[in-house]
């Protein structure tokens, strides 16, 4: 069993064979809402959460295979480009 100590990349964790506790159903619910304030203590997974959201909005379905989010569906989710 490999633990992802210090790894904050969702892609590295999923492709590197590390232990991952599937909480993607909560990420799915978070992405369906509007505005959230993420007040979490240090070393509590904020960077990994944001990277998971990034992969979700980029449509990286391959990284979510076998996870709850794949069952919930990723259709219609895209990363919107902001006007500059």
Backbone bond lengths (Angstrom), bond angles and torsions (degrees), N, CA, C in turn:
res aa  C-N    CA-C-N  psi(-1)  N-CA   C-N-CA  omega(-1)  CA-C   N-CA-C  phi
1 X - - - 1.431 - - 1.528 108.96 -
2 X 1.336 115.89 126.38 1.461 120.80 178.43 1.529 108.95 -107.38
3 X 1.332 115.23 127.14 1.461 120.71 178.86 1.527 109.56 -98.57
4 X 1.323 118.17 137.12 1.466 121.25 -176.35 1.537 113.21 -84.13
5 X 1.316 116.21 60.66 1.463 120.21 -178.47 1.529 108.74 -69.21
6 X 1.325 116.47 121.55 1.453 121.65 177.47 1.513 115.50 79.94
7 X 1.329 118.39 -0.70 1.466 121.42 -179.96 1.523 108.23 -92.04
8 X 1.323 116.06 123.66 1.458 121.30 -177.44 1.519 111.90 -114.05
9 X 1.315 116.67 15.12 1.461 121.36 -179.32 1.532 109.38 -107.34
10 X 1.325 115.60 119.03 1.457 120.48 178.50 1.530 110.94 -60.32
11 X 1.319 116.10 -40.04 1.462 120.82 179.76 1.529 111.63 -62.80
12 X 1.323 117.81 -44.54 1.469 121.11 179.69 1.522 111.03 -63.74
13 X 1.318 116.32 -39.84 1.467 119.79 -179.96 1.526 110.54 -65.88
14 X 1.329 116.67 -44.27 1.469 120.30 -177.48 1.524 112.76 -71.72
15 X 1.318 118.26 -36.23 1.465 120.33 -177.52 1.527 112.43 -90.50
16 X 1.342 117.34 -16.38 1.458 120.84 -176.66 1.509 115.40 -91.87
17 X 1.332 117.69 1.52 1.458 120.62 177.93 1.522 113.90 75.08
18 X 1.323 117.29 25.67 1.463 121.18 179.39 1.528 110.38 -84.35
19 X 1.325 115.35 158.86 1.454 121.34 174.74 1.526 107.91 -66.54
20 X 1.324 116.67 132.54 1.461 121.44 178.86 1.520 108.95 -138.79
21 X 1.325 117.26 121.32 1.461 122.45 176.77 1.523 107.13 -84.38
22 X 1.317 116.73 117.80 1.460 121.86 -173.92 1.527 111.60 -74.82
23 X 1.318 114.83 107.64 1.464 121.35 173.96 1.527 109.46 -121.94
24 X 1.338 115.44 24.94 1.465 119.22 -175.37 1.519 112.74 -68.96
25 X 1.326 118.19 -19.22 1.464 118.64 174.51 1.525 110.11 -64.97
26 X 1.327 116.97 -34.68 1.463 120.62 176.37 1.527 111.40 -71.68
27 X 1.330 116.69 -35.88 1.468 121.18 176.65 1.523 109.28 -65.02
28 X 1.327 116.76 -39.66 1.464 121.50 177.83 1.526 110.35 -60.46
29 X 1.329 116.41 -46.65 1.472 120.67 179.37 1.523 110.87 -63.99
30 X 1.323 116.90 -38.85 1.455 121.56 177.83 1.523 111.10 -62.12
31 X 1.329 117.17 -41.85 1.466 122.13 -178.32 1.527 112.29 -70.26
32 X 1.314 117.87 -21.51 1.460 121.02 -179.82 1.529 112.38 -82.13
33 X 1.336 117.07 -15.88 1.456 122.17 -177.58 1.512 112.28 -84.42
34 X 1.327 115.54 -164.76 1.461 119.39 -176.71 1.528 111.87 -109.32
35 X 1.310 118.29 -75.64 1.456 121.27 -175.54 1.526 109.57 -125.36
36 X 1.338 115.46 133.43 1.459 120.83 178.29 1.516 109.59 -132.47
37 X 1.307 116.63 146.01 1.453 122.51 173.50 1.520 106.56 -106.88
38 X 1.314 117.12 118.03 1.459 121.70 -176.59 1.527 110.21 -97.32
39 X 1.289 116.77 83.01 1.461 121.99 177.66 1.521 107.86 -94.34
40 X 1.303 115.79 97.18 1.460 121.27 -179.36 1.523 108.41 -126.45
41 X 1.306 118.82 150.84 1.464 120.28 177.69 1.529 111.79 -69.26
42 X 1.308 115.63 167.09 1.463 120.14 177.20 1.519 110.29 -57.44
43 X 1.343 114.46 150.87 1.473 122.41 176.35 1.528 111.88 58.68
44 X 1.323 117.14 36.50 1.458 121.09 -176.88 1.519 112.53 -115.43
45 X 1.344 118.01 13.46 1.451 120.75 172.23 1.516 116.58 91.11
46 X 1.327 118.20 19.42 1.471 119.68 180.00 1.525 111.49 -64.94
47 X 1.324 117.30 -43.54 1.468 120.61 -178.72 1.524 111.22 -65.04
48 X 1.325 117.15 -40.56 1.460 120.38 177.28 1.526 110.82 -65.59
49 X 1.315 117.63 -38.93 1.462 121.74 177.25 1.529 110.71 -60.74
50 X 1.324 116.54 -47.03 1.461 120.84 -179.74 1.521 110.19 -64.66
51 X 1.327 118.05 -39.15 1.463 120.67 178.38 1.528 110.99 -67.49
52 X 1.330 117.08 -35.93 1.465 121.02 175.96 1.527 110.05 -63.75
53 X 1.325 116.94 -43.09 1.469 120.85 176.46 1.529 111.09 -62.48
54 X 1.337 116.97 -39.35 1.463 120.93 178.50 1.532 110.36 -60.43
55 X 1.326 116.68 -46.79 1.464 120.59 178.94 1.528 111.08 -63.56
56 X 1.321 116.13 -37.42 1.463 121.69 178.72 1.524 110.89 -62.35
57 X 1.344 116.61 -49.26 1.460 120.19 -177.81 1.527 113.07 -73.81
58 X 1.318 117.18 -20.23 1.469 120.20 173.68 1.530 110.75 -80.22
59 X 1.320 117.06 -9.26 1.461 120.90 178.14 1.512 114.17 79.00
60 X 1.316 118.31 29.54 1.468 122.73 -178.35 1.523 110.66 -77.35
61 X 1.313 116.08 70.11 1.466 121.85 -176.91 1.521 112.40 -58.49
62 X 1.332 117.00 -31.56 1.459 121.07 -178.47 1.532 112.21 -61.02
63 X 1.318 117.39 -32.14 1.463 120.83 -179.02 1.523 112.72 -76.65
64 X 1.320 117.18 -18.14 1.460 121.16 -176.10 1.535 112.74 -102.76
65 X 1.329 117.08 5.94 1.473 120.03 178.71 1.522 109.81 -61.92
66 X 1.314 115.56 131.31 1.461 121.34 179.64 1.514 114.08 84.57
67 X 1.320 117.61 -2.02 1.459 121.60 179.17 1.523 109.96 -102.67
68 X 1.308 116.02 163.51 1.456 121.81 -177.83 1.529 112.08 -58.40
69 X 1.339 117.31 -35.98 1.458 120.26 -178.52 1.528 111.70 -62.25
70 X 1.306 117.66 -32.56 1.463 120.69 177.73 1.522 110.47 -64.52
71 X 1.334 116.98 -35.45 1.459 120.97 177.36 1.526 111.21 -70.88
72 X 1.335 116.30 -36.20 1.463 121.05 -178.58 1.523 111.77 -73.13
73 X 1.300 116.13 -26.59 1.462 120.91 177.31 1.509 112.75 101.90
74 X 1.320 115.02 146.53 1.459 121.32 179.47 1.517 110.76 -123.89
75 X 1.326 117.45 9.58 1.454 119.99 -178.10 1.514 111.10 -66.85
76 X 1.315 115.77 143.33 1.449 121.18 177.06 1.520 114.33 80.07
77 X 1.311 117.85 3.70 1.455 120.97 -178.82 1.525 108.42 -101.60
78 X 1.309 116.77 120.16 1.467 121.96 176.31 1.510 109.86 -140.90
79 X 1.299 115.24 156.16 1.453 121.05 177.03 1.518 107.49 -83.54
80 X 1.310 116.23 120.08 1.461 121.07 -177.11 1.520 108.83 -85.72
81 X 1.325 116.12 131.85 1.454 120.75 177.55 1.518 109.44 -83.16
82 X 1.326 115.38 134.52 1.451 120.10 179.31 1.509 109.79 -84.70
83 X 1.318 115.81 145.84 1.462 120.86 176.07 1.509 108.84 -74.81
84 X 1.330 115.73 139.10 1.463 119.54 179.04 1.503 111.46 -106.60
